[in-house]
Amino acid sequence: MSMLRYLVMALLPLTAWADYDAQYQACLNANGAINNSIVAGCAEGVSAVAKRDMNRIYQQLFLKLQANDPQSAEQLETAQKAWLIYRNGQCALQGKHIGSPMYYTCPMELNIQRVSELQFLLEHAG
């Protein structure tokens, strides 16, 4: 298990990771022999689901903050833009030095982690 995946699993509520992980494993299992192309396709599919969830939660959080604390809404927007730069740079670096599957699995794992982070904020934002 990659260190990043271990960290993501430690940070996420078990049900959230299990759901995305189950989707990823089901895709891999459905495709039989695993190769880089299969890993890429499955990771991109799960990443798209996580991004959709991330965008939905972000919008809910942004609107909640905007209504109650406009400064925090601006801070969230700034943080999300910085996070996107981080995700893209980190995954490009991992892909370059670890190998091509990281170009796909890294964004998936970081998107899943970000869903959890935003959900946590949504649940605790005033």
Buried (B, 14 or more C-beta within 10 A) or exposed (E): EEEBBEEBBEBBEEEBBEBBBEBBEEBBEEBEEEEEEBBBBBBBBBBEBBBEBBEEBBEBBBEBBBEEBEEBBEEBBEBBEEBEEEBEEBBBEBBEEBEEBBBBBBBBBBBBBBBBBBBBBBEEBE
